[in-house]
Amino acid sequence: MTALTRRRLLAGASAAGAALALTPFATTSSQAAAPLAGKQAPSFYRSKVGDFEVTVVSDGARVAPIPDGYVRNVPKEQVLAAAEAAFNPKGSLFAPFNPVVVNTGSKLVLLDTGFGAGIGPTVGLLQSTMAAAGIDPKAIDIVVISHMHGDHILGLKNADGSLAFPNAEIKVPANDWAFWMNDDNMAKYQDPFNKVQMGFNRKIFSDLKDKVTRYEAGKEVAPGITAIDASGHTPGQCALVIASGSSRLLFQADVTNVPDLFLRNPDWHVMFDHEPEKAAATRRRIHDMAAAEKLLVTGYHYPFPSLGYSEKAGSGYRLIPVAWSPVI
């Protein structure tokens, strides 16, 4: 028997390799490159609050430059440094928009409505998100508006002016309605921000005056959902406590805007706050409660899926995001 030496093995391998190299189509042809998706899937996230099912339904997000005067009582350089320390794009802030659908078992309740169509390519996505989540807009029984800023109300109507949730009762805070729908205030508040908000409210509500229910803080606005005073950001803003059994979720709306800035620095006066001192006091009152009671909180402008806990940290608070769960 011929001995199988290492030299013969190497020689054989070399010859085989040369033969393959000279043989046409001997190698497997490479696959075409996979096409880039170029966009995210619709973003929704479900969780349980007692017997209720809660779905955060993203209306999208956008990056916006930080303007002069964005925080009224702090130098812009300090704001820019805080934003950059939180890994926002340089000179800008990343702002998500996150309405919530609550299925109580008897009612389907939408909390705030996002921008609606036509505002920009990365926002106004609520309808497509709800479709992906299997939620029919016609099935919404109640729409509860936390406060009457454009990014919370414009989604009430479709681009053609029709109602986006045609079978829903629409509820808004009574004090906000009294302010935003007052013609004297429309003439008085001519600064760019308030002037735009006044226009948004007339665009949405001018033909709905007899169809909108005004609610008060301290009242139940839907089964298991109670409004609590959170004014300051607007004259009538309400946070909403969703309660089922022993479980509770606090929909804090815009009590805190971007958490890396205003949860950490609750005394900062954001330019969107109607009464800055009152808004700061409201932030502390609401998040002192949330921290003391270990309430689960959803923030409209918190990073998706916008669920977490408030924990006291230094002179402010920090957000402890919930862990993503594959089960409800």
N, C-alpha and C positions, 0 to 999 in steps of 0.2 A: 504494500500500500504506500502510495506517495505521501510523504510527510507534508502536512499543511503548516507551512511556516508563516511567520509574520510578514516576511518580504513578499511571499506569493499573494497573501491577502491584500496587501497594499497595492501591488501591481494590478491585481484583478479589479479592485475598486477604481483605480485610475483609468483603466481601459473602459470600464462600464460607463464612467462619467464622460469620457471623451465621446463614446458612441451616442449617448443621450444628447450631448451638445450638438452633434452633427445630424441628428434625426429630426426632420421637420415635425412640428406640432407634438413633440415629445413631452413638453411641459404643459401643465394645466393653464388655460388662458385666464387672466385676471378678470374679476368681476368689475362692472362699472361702479364708479363712486356713488354712494347713497346721496340722494338729493337732500339739501338742507331744508328743515321744516320752516324756519323763519318766523315762527310765532308760537305762543303758548296755547295750551288747551284751556278752555273755560275753567275758571277756578271757583270751586265751591267746596265747603267742608261741613260735615254733619257731626253733631254731638247730641247728647241727651241731657236734659235738665228735668230730673224726675221722670214723669211720664211724657213730657213734651219732647219733640224732636226739633232741634234748632239747626238751621242751615245758613252759614255765612255765604253770601252770594256776591262775588266781587263785581263791582262796576268798572274795574280797571285801576290804573295808577298812572301817574305821570311825574316827570322830573321838571321842577320849576326853579328858575334862578331866585336867589334870596334878594328881595328888593331893599333899597334904603328904607329904614323905618319899619322893617318887618317886626322887630321887637322894639317897642317904644321906649323902654326904660333901661336898655342895655346897649352899649356900643356895638355897631355892626361887626367889628372885628371879633368880638367875643362870641357873637352868634355864628359867624363863619367858622371859627375854631371849634365850637361845639358840634356843628354839623359835620365838619371834616373828621373830628374825633370819632363820630358815629359812622364813618365810612360812607357818607353821602357823596355824590359827585361834587367835585370841587366847585364851591360857590353856589351850590344848589341844594334843594331838598327833594327827597323822594316821597311822594304823597299817594298812598293808596286810598280807595274809597270802597267801603264794605257795608252795604245793607245786610239785613238779617231777615230770614223767614222763620216764623215760629209756627209749628203745627201743634196745636193744643189737643188734637183729637176731635174737637168739635168745630174749630175755626182755623183758617189759614191766614196768618197775620204777617204783613210785611212792614218792617221798621225802616223807614226812609227809602228813597227810590233812586239815588244816584243822579247822574247828569242827563240821561236821555240821549237820544241820537243827535249827531251833528256837532258835538262840541270838539271832538278831536279823535284821532285814530286809536288812542290807548285808553280812552274812557268812554262811558256811555255803553258799557258792555252788559248791563244787567239782563236785558232780554235774552241774549245768547247764553249767558250763564244760567239763567233759570231754565231755559230749554234743555241745556245739557244736564241739569240737575233733575229734570223730569217734572218741573213745576209749571203748571199752566197759568198764565196771567189771569185768565178768566176765572180761575178757581180761588183767587185771593179774595177773602171776605172783608178784611179790614186793612187799610193802609194807615199806619200811625207815623206822623211826621214829628221828629224830635224838635226841630226848629226850622225856620223858613229861609234858610240860605239856599242858593241855587243848586249846589251839589247834593242837596237832600230832597229837593222838590221837582227839579226839571224832568225827572223820569216818570212823573205822573202822566205825561202826555207823550204820544208818539210824534214822529216828525210831521205828520199831516194834521196834528192838533186833536186827534181822537184820544180818548182815555186809554192809557196803557193797561189799566186794571178795571175794566168796564163794570164789573159787578161788585166792586169793593166800596164800602163806606170809607170816606176819607176823614181823618181826624187830625187837627192841628192844635197847638197850644193857643189858648184864648189870648194870652198877653202878646204873643207874637203876631197873631192876626190883627189885634188892635193897633199894633205899631206899623207893620209892613203894609197894611191895606188902608192906612190913613192918608188921604190926599194932602193934608197939611204937612205931614211928615215927608211926603214925596217932594214937595216944594222946598222944604227946609233942608233936607239932607242931600246936598249936591256934591259931596265928595265922591270921587270915582267909585269906591267900593259900594257905598250905600246906594248910590244912584243906580248902579247895575242891579243890585239885589231888589230894589223897588221895582225895576222893570221886569225882572224875572217873575216876581210874585204876581204882577198884573198879567203877564203872559199866561201863567198857569191858572190863576184863580178868578180872573175877571168874570168868566162865564160859569163859575162854579159856586158863587157866593151862597146860593140856596141849597147846595148839595154837600157843604162841608160842615162837619161837626166840630165845634170848638170845645176843647177839654181843659180842665184845671189840674194843676199839680195836686197830688194827694188822692186822685181818683183812679179807679180801675178803667183802663181804656180798651181792654179786651180780656177774655177769660184768663186769669192768672198773670196779667200784665198791668202794673201800676206805675203811674207817672210820679216822679219826684222832682221838686224844684231844682233846676240846675241853671238858673238865669245868670246873666252876666255876659256870656258870649253873645246871646241875643236877649231881648227883654223877657222872652217867655220860654227859653230853652228848657226842656225837661229831659232828664235821664229816665230810663224805663227799667223797672225791676221785673224780671220774668221768674215766676215762682211756681214750682210744682212739688208737692210733698215737702220734704226738707231741703230740696235743692233750689238754688237761686243763681241767676245770671244777671249782672248789671250791664245794660246797654248804656254806656256813658256818653254816647253821641260825641259832641265836640267839647266836653268839659276839659279834656286834654287834647290838643291837636297833636303834632308830631311828638311821640312820647320821649324820644331821646333829648328833645329840647325842653318841653313843657311839663313832663312828668318829673324829670330830674330838676327842673327849675320852675316850680309852680308859681313863683311870684313874677315871672317874666310876663310882660303885657304884649301879647300878639296883636298885630294890627287889625285883625278881624273881630276882636272883642269889642262889643258895644259899650260896656262899662268895665274897663280893665281891672279896677280895684275889686269890684264885685266878682268878676270872673276868677281872679286869683283866689279870693276867699272861697268861692265855690269849689275850685280845684282841691284845695286843702280839705274842705268839709267832706266832699265826696270820696276822696282817696284816703283820708283818715278812716272813714267808715269801711271802705273796701279792704284796707290793710288790717284793721282790727278784727273784722268779721271773716277775713280770708275769703272774700267774695270772688268768684270767677267774673272777670270783666271782659267785655268786648268793646273795642274802641273803633270808631268809624274810620279813623286815620292810622290805626295801628297796622304793623306789617301783617299781611295775610298769613294765617287765617284769623288774625286779630283777636285772639283769645289769650288771656293770661291773668296774672295776679299782680296786685300792687304791693310792694314791700317798701317800708320806710328805709331811706338811705341818705345819711347826712341831713341836709336841710330840706331834702325833697323825697322823691320816691324812685324806685326803679321797677321796670316791667320784667316779670318772670314769665316768659311765654310757656304755654302748655306744650307738652310733648304730643307730636302727631300720633294719632292712633288709627290702625287699619280697621278697627271695629267701632261701631257707634255705642 
